């Protein structure tokens, strides 16, 4: 399953977070964006449980991460 994770960061922590996130398993792309969120990740996981683990163990523990929102891709 593919998902997009929007991340709000603490000011000044974006460059280091991007570097770390790009190395995390399951993260296909990580980019800085402008707007209410600072980063967007495109991630791939085999199922919802694995996506939850990726978020809880690979994304949220990164220093400076303040908030995340996850959007699942849908095929219609």
Number of C-alpha atoms within 10 A of each C-alpha: 13 17 18 18 19 22 24 18 19 13 9 9 13 20 10 12 19 18 12 15 19 15 13 15 12 20 20 14 15 22 16 15 12 8 7 9 16 17 21 21 22 19 22 18 17 10 10 13 10 14 20 13 12 19 18 11 12 17 20 15 11 16 14 17 19 12 12 17 12 17 12 14 11 8 4 3
